């Protein structure tokens, strides 16, 4: 594993700074009481925000046809994010709409849980569409997993968004900062290299 991580870091260092559109896969499962229109709106907005940072998301709807469902059964690679949308927060007093599960050992995390009821409540509170809230929640949690750090004072990584932030999100202009975007690309490149190395016969 150390050899794989070392190769990943060397490969990242060799990448030109201008490299863009690093692919990441995002699996979506569960989607309790989330309509197709809401999901389509969320994936479109989230894709635009991620592309603005140089990432190219490839969405896999695990609620879809049999081929997609079968693809969702295989183990996730290091450059994949698995989003599970549950009906409601187990803690009724919590206002957290999403959780990124970061392993305690510092290895890259891939799992995100989102609570549909919280998404709808947020949409009602700020009088915006649920797709906007869902998109921001997904991208925010992916940010936690790639940046491996907490919240920021501005932008999509703020801990609590206000009405101005949500208005920007609805227009698709609530983004990562340029420095955050650079770190996102570096982390995504490293995950790509690890995924390729572990998938090859001599990468073990």
C-alpha positions as CSV (number, residue, x, y, z in Angstrom):
1,X,0.0,0.0,0.0
2,X,2.9,2.4,0.8
3,X,4.3,1.7,-2.7
4,X,0.9,2.6,-4.2
5,X,0.6,5.9,-2.2
6,X,4.2,6.9,-3.1
7,X,3.4,6.3,-6.8
8,X,0.3,8.4,-6.5
9,X,2.2,11.3,-5.0
10,X,4.9,11.2,-7.7
11,X,2.3,11.1,-10.4
12,X,0.5,14.1,-8.9
13,X,3.8,16.1,-8.7
14,X,4.4,15.3,-12.4
15,X,1.0,16.6,-13.5
16,X,0.9,20.1,-15.2
17,X,-0.8,22.7,-13.1
18,X,-3.2,23.5,-15.9
19,X,-4.6,20.0,-16.1
20,X,-8.3,20.0,-15.8
21,X,-11.4,17.8,-15.7
22,X,-10.2,15.0,-13.5
23,X,-12.8,12.3,-13.5
24,X,-14.6,11.3,-10.3
25,X,-17.4,8.8,-10.0
26,X,-20.4,9.6,-7.8
27,X,-22.9,6.8,-7.0
28,X,-26.3,7.8,-5.7
29,X,-28.3,5.2,-3.7
30,X,-31.4,5.4,-1.6
31,X,-32.8,8.7,-2.6
32,X,-35.8,8.4,-0.2
33,X,-38.7,10.5,-1.5
34,X,-36.4,12.5,-3.8
35,X,-38.1,13.1,-7.1
36,X,-36.4,12.6,-10.5
37,X,-36.8,16.3,-11.2
38,X,-35.0,17.2,-7.9
39,X,-32.2,14.7,-8.6
40,X,-31.8,15.9,-12.2
41,X,-31.5,19.5,-10.9
42,X,-29.1,18.5,-8.2
43,X,-26.7,16.6,-10.5
44,X,-26.8,19.4,-13.1
45,X,-25.9,22.1,-10.5
46,X,-23.4,19.9,-8.7
47,X,-21.7,19.0,-12.0
48,X,-21.3,22.7,-12.9
49,X,-19.7,23.5,-9.5
50,X,-17.3,20.6,-9.7
51,X,-16.3,21.4,-13.3
52,X,-15.6,24.9,-12.2
53,X,-12.9,23.4,-10.0
54,X,-11.5,21.1,-12.7
55,X,-13.3,17.9,-11.8
56,X,-15.5,15.9,-14.2
57,X,-18.2,14.0,-12.3
58,X,-19.6,10.8,-13.7
59,X,-23.0,10.0,-12.0
60,X,-24.2,6.5,-11.4
61,X,-27.8,6.2,-10.4
62,X,-28.0,3.1,-8.3
63,X,-31.8,3.4,-8.3
64,X,-31.9,2.9,-12.0
65,X,-31.9,0.0,-14.5
66,X,-30.4,-3.4,-13.8
67,X,-27.1,-2.6,-15.4
68,X,-26.6,0.4,-13.1
69,X,-27.7,-1.6,-10.1
70,X,-25.2,-4.3,-10.9
71,X,-22.4,-1.7,-11.3
72,X,-23.3,-0.4,-7.8
73,X,-22.7,-3.8,-6.2
74,X,-19.0,-3.8,-6.9
75,X,-16.6,-2.4,-4.3
76,X,-15.9,1.3,-4.7
77,X,-12.6,2.5,-6.1
78,X,-10.6,5.2,-4.4
79,X,-11.8,7.8,-6.9
80,X,-15.5,7.0,-6.3
81,X,-17.9,8.7,-3.8
82,X,-20.9,6.7,-2.6
83,X,-23.9,8.9,-1.7
84,X,-26.7,7.4,0.3
85,X,-29.9,9.4,0.7
86,X,-31.9,8.4,3.8
87,X,-35.4,9.6,4.8
88,X,-34.5,11.6,7.9
89,X,-31.8,12.5,10.5
90,X,-31.8,10.0,13.4
91,X,-31.4,12.9,15.7
92,X,-34.6,15.1,15.3
93,X,-32.8,18.1,16.9
94,X,-30.0,18.0,14.4
95,X,-29.8,20.5,11.5
96,X,-27.1,18.6,9.6
97,X,-28.2,17.6,6.1
98,X,-25.1,15.6,5.2
99,X,-22.3,13.7,6.7
100,X,-18.9,12.7,5.1
101,X,-17.5,9.7,6.7
102,X,-13.8,10.3,7.1
103,X,-11.7,7.3,8.3
104,X,-9.9,7.9,11.6
105,X,-6.6,6.5,10.2
106,X,-6.4,9.4,7.7
107,X,-7.0,7.3,4.5
108,X,-9.3,8.8,1.9
109,X,-13.0,8.4,2.6
110,X,-15.7,7.7,0.0
111,X,-19.0,7.5,1.9
112,X,-21.6,10.3,2.2
113,X,-24.9,10.2,3.9
114,X,-27.6,12.8,3.1
115,X,-31.0,13.2,4.9
116,X,-33.9,13.9,2.5
117,X,-36.1,15.5,5.1
118,X,-33.4,18.0,6.0
119,X,-33.0,18.8,2.3
120,X,-36.7,19.5,1.9
121,X,-36.8,21.6,5.2
122,X,-33.9,23.7,4.0
123,X,-35.6,24.3,0.7
124,X,-38.8,25.4,2.4
125,X,-36.9,27.6,4.9
126,X,-35.0,29.5,2.2
127,X,-37.8,29.3,-0.4
128,X,-35.6,27.6,-3.0
129,X,-35.9,24.3,-4.9
130,X,-34.8,21.1,-3.2
131,X,-32.5,20.3,-6.0
132,X,-30.3,23.3,-5.1
133,X,-30.1,22.2,-1.5
134,X,-29.3,18.6,-2.5
135,X,-26.6,19.7,-4.9
136,X,-24.9,21.9,-2.4
137,X,-25.0,19.2,0.2
138,X,-23.4,16.6,-2.1
139,X,-20.7,18.9,-3.3
140,X,-20.0,20.2,0.3
141,X,-19.5,16.7,1.6
142,X,-17.3,15.7,-1.4
143,X,-15.3,18.8,-0.5
144,X,-14.8,17.5,3.0
145,X,-13.5,14.1,1.7
146,X,-11.1,15.5,-0.9
147,X,-9.8,18.5,1.2
148,X,-9.7,16.4,4.4
149,X,-10.4,19.5,6.5
150,X,-13.2,21.4,8.1
151,X,-15.2,24.4,7.0
152,X,-14.2,27.7,5.4
153,X,-15.3,31.3,6.1
154,X,-16.8,31.7,2.6
155,X,-18.1,29.8,-0.4
156,X,-19.6,26.3,-0.6
157,X,-17.5,25.0,2.3
158,X,-19.1,27.4,4.9
159,X,-20.6,25.6,7.9
160,X,-23.9,27.5,7.7
161,X,-25.1,29.2,4.5
162,X,-27.3,32.3,4.7
163,X,-29.9,33.6,2.2
164,X,-27.2,35.3,0.1
165,X,-25.3,32.0,-0.2
166,X,-28.4,30.1,-1.2
167,X,-29.3,32.7,-3.8
168,X,-25.8,32.2,-5.3
169,X,-26.2,28.5,-5.1
170,X,-29.5,28.6,-7.0
171,X,-27.6,30.5,-9.8
172,X,-24.8,28.0,-9.7
173,X,-22.2,30.4,-8.6
174,X,-21.5,29.2,-5.0
175,X,-18.1,27.7,-5.6
176,X,-14.9,26.5,-4.1
177,X,-12.1,29.1,-3.8
178,X,-9.2,28.9,-6.3
179,X,-6.9,27.4,-3.6
180,X,-9.5,24.9,-2.6
181,X,-10.0,23.9,-6.3
182,X,-6.2,23.3,-6.6
183,X,-6.3,21.0,-3.6
184,X,-9.4,19.2,-4.9
185,X,-7.6,18.5,-8.2
186,X,-4.5,17.3,-6.4
187,X,-6.5,15.0,-4.2
188,X,-8.6,13.7,-7.0
189,X,-5.5,13.0,-9.2
190,X,-3.9,11.0,-6.3
191,X,-7.1,9.0,-5.9
192,X,-7.1,8.3,-9.7
193,X,-3.5,6.9,-9.5
194,X,-4.3,4.8,-6.5
195,X,-7.4,3.4,-8.2
196,X,-5.5,2.5,-11.3
197,X,-2.6,1.0,-9.4
198,X,-4.8,-1.2,-7.2
199,X,-6.9,-2.3,-10.2
200,X,-3.8,-3.5,-12.1
201,X,-2.3,-7.0,-11.5
202,X,1.0,-5.6,-10.1
203,X,-0.6,-2.9,-8.0
204,X,-1.1,-5.0,-4.9
